[in-house]
Amino acid sequence: MGKSIFLLFIVAFILLSCKKNTDDGLITFTFIQLNDVYEIAPLSGGMYGGMERVAHIRDSIKKENPNTFIFMAGDFLNPSLLGTIKAEGERINGKQMIEVMNAMNFDLVTFGNHEFDLKEKDLQLRLNESNFPWVSSNVLHVTKKGNVPFTIQHGTDTIAIPNSYIFLIKDEDGTEVKIGFLSVTIPSNPKNYVYYGDIYNSAVKTYNSLKKNVDLVMALTHIKIEQDTELAKLLTEIPFIMGGHEHNSMLVIEGNTIISKADSNAKTIYIHTFTYNKKTNKLNIDSKLFPINETIISNPQVALIVNKWKSILDKKIREVIDDPEKVIYIADSPLDGTDSANRSIQTNLGEIITKAMAWAYNNDVDAALVNGGSIRVDDMLATRVTSLDVFRVLPFGGGILKVELKGSLLKDVLDFGKAKRGTGAYLQRFNIKVDADSGVWLIKGENILPEKTYIIAFSDFLLKGYDIPFLTSENKDVIKVYNPKTKELAFDIRKAIILYLKSLNH
């Protein structure tokens, strides 16, 4: 018996020694990065994007290396056309994205500024529905009990969103590495239920608590690239930052840090392959920007979910227009639908919208105005424009009003919009501009006269006084408002734009 036990001990010792000797200290792992994804289905007539395609890519890579992880660097619950419509009596508000991301088994996500477009109760519903981990080092939930982490409610369990997250990654020969993540979000969307800690102070504090417990600290951020580079200068030992917010892909090196951002709406994803040597603490990073287009097949499980939501959306859109995915216009350059542009400068997309508004009334108006905040896509539209894209731009629709008003009121409206540069009240215009020398407003190249009556095409939202409080049909200087129901083209601004763009092809 003694000899048998001794022999077993020797065999076990040899096996353990062999296993130990096979550990080469090298480990390879892959991170797949997405950011600023608002649409689950392919866009531009199916040419690019599509979460079911991304899922297929992730699955293919994971078959080769099980240590493959997928990340979302913020902005995915809003804005989206699908999110604005109602299903079963409630606005969808990002529910479709959570369902898709659950099926894709995301490994880590963080908040973007657009997550807080949702009302507090709606955001909580989306958090509760998510089966993937969240992280945030600087965002807290403002409650009656103070500022506390946002939580996820799963049945009777309450899970607080942590300020850091750690991955323990292990390969077949036993090499292990701990990767710690900190995460910060840009404080550009103030809400009374959200507290934003200082980006840099929060990052430094989290980094200092993480670094003693892990082999490497990385960051998952949703801030401006300038802020990412400042973060890299501040935390020089962070080798890698996966970021979002800009919507266009970039790979920036700042000191010892690589900063990456993919294109919005999964037009591209970043595939980052890491090789880490535990013996030397050397990390090699190979980052490849991968296009997501019609050549990529779909993951069947995710495609089923996407198609379910597409059917809901198509049914709603077909109430207004047929064949929503048909290309109706080819632009000379991408159309700028970003929030930052449409709320601060005249854009090529704003020009198309306002030209279409005037066209809806056979150009029998002096000018056209729409508030920049009505443009909700926050994305660059590809040159091949579909009807669906128009719905994405103006998901809430609404009519176009033909309004007679005095020049004094028109000037006040324009001055107000100019003063509100950077907000949704900034006005996109047709036939109106500021004289470069005098700074005065011109309509059709001439000064606006206070006592003269002008005919302006307005989005009906503007006449409700929400963005410009004094601009309502009750204002004494509003002489007449024509009923858009008497003009078929003006009944829905989206239909007017679609038909206008189609007219340009003839």
Buried (B, 14 or more C-beta within 10 A) or exposed (E): EEEEEEEEEEEEEEEEEEEEEEBEEBBBBBBBBBBBBBBBBBBBBEBBBBBBBBBBBBBEBBEEEEBBBBBBBBBBBBBBBBBBBEBEEEBBBBBBBBBBBBBBBBBBBBBBBBBBBBEBEBBBBBBBBBEBBBBBBBBBBBEEEEEEBBBBEEEEEEBEBBBBBBBEBEBEBEBEBBBBBBBBBBBBBEBEBBBBBEBBEBBBBBBEBBBEEBBBBBBBBBBBBEBBBBBBEBBEEBBBBBBBBBBBBBBBEBEEBBBBBBBBBBBBBBBBBBEBBBEEEEBEBEBEBBBBBBEBEBBEEBBEBBBEBBEBBBEBBEEBBEEBBEBBBEBEEBBBBBBBBBBBEBBBBBBBBBBBBBBBBEEEBBBBBBBBBBBBBBBBBBBBBBBBBBBBBBBBBBBBBBBBBBBBBBBBBBEBBBEBEEBBBBBBBBBBBBEEEEEEBBBEEEBBBEEBBBBBBBBBBBBEBBBBEEBBEEBEBBBEBBEBEEBEBBBBBBBBBBBBBEEBEE
